[in-house]
Amino acid sequence: MIEINDCCEKIKNVAQLSPLNLAFVGDAVYSLLVRTRLVAACNQSSHEHNKQANAVVCAVSQSKNYYKLLPILSDNELSIIKRGRNANPSQKAKNASFAEYRNATGLEALFGYLYLNGEKSRLIELFNICWSVEDEK
């Protein structure tokens, strides 16, 4: 069985990955963090959890979080989030503006980068900034 840490270690230079590949991983990481937080907050039906998760894991919400994080990012993190934002995705946003979708891609790229680079504490720190008190309701 292949361990996830073994896979991450095989990626020698995470910063050299395509920003869309970083966003591909970051989307799953962000979604998992949101879902974990929701389940930890209360025991309710999976249908309710899914509705709440979809409200948080969407381009509009992620774009707002993009702006929350900008002032506190390191130069390296800022470079990653901007590379993600400036990438040219092959898909279009369903329920968001083009700018919101691009910002969300930047946020996901940053989360993918931190995850693949093994920077778990920073990943959690930034996620906690994204997660606000209103999200717990």
Buried (B, 14 or more C-beta within 10 A) or exposed (E): EEEEEEEBEEEEEBEEBEBBBBBBBBBBBBBBBBBEBBEEEEEEEEEEBEEBBEEBBBBBBBBBBBEEBBEEBEEEBBBBBBBBBEBEBEEEBEEBEEEBBBBBBBBBBBBBBBBBBEBEEBBEEBBEEBBEEEBEE
